[in-house]
């Protein structure tokens, strides 16, 4: 029986690259994102069994429906990758409350909702939960306070989930700058300090292939052209 992986924010960027990598590794996939047309295009490129649907992780009903339909399709899941995220720049004294709360809803509560929805299946399968945070989850960046707060919170979520659920292997994946729509239109050169989404996907590929007695709890990685700020 094929293993099943769930990926949120799968329509482009890091999520899309991870979907391709896990398809190559023989996983069946459940893909969620708000851009259903882009998901449909991706599915046509994948050589595996795929379920895909609209998913807004800031909406509890959307997450519940996505999880219910995924489990109806596959019964169980082995890997969950909470990748959906947004970034809204702004000083803390200037960002609007709506933008601040939107960031928290997606980057923090969205992670919580996603993991919680699939946790019973992950425990039954003794699976892997990967949360994509950022190299900013342990440091500060003026002008991006809401984003930083959300990622620090997501880091705490991962560790608390791990302590409460030892049957599941939790990983906080902490990439530095990646050439995605997060920074505008993709197309930046590696020499500018940006990794490619495929670089992140290779880390995920490595982790899911490790022996089941090995738990990787944190991976922080950046381009060699990005300053090593801690």
Secondary structure, 3 states (H helix, E strand, C coil): CCCEEEEECCCCHHHHHHHHHHHHCCCEEEEEECCHHHHHHHHCCCCCCEEEEECCCCCHHHHHHHHHHHHHHHCCCCEEEECCCCCCCECCCCCCHHHHHHHHHHHHHHHHHHHHHHHHHHHHHCCEEEEECCHHHHCCCCCEHHHHHHHHHHHHHHHHHHHHCCCCEEEEEEECCECCHHHCCCCCCHHHCCECHHHHHHHHHHHHCCCCCCCCCEEEECCCCCCCCC
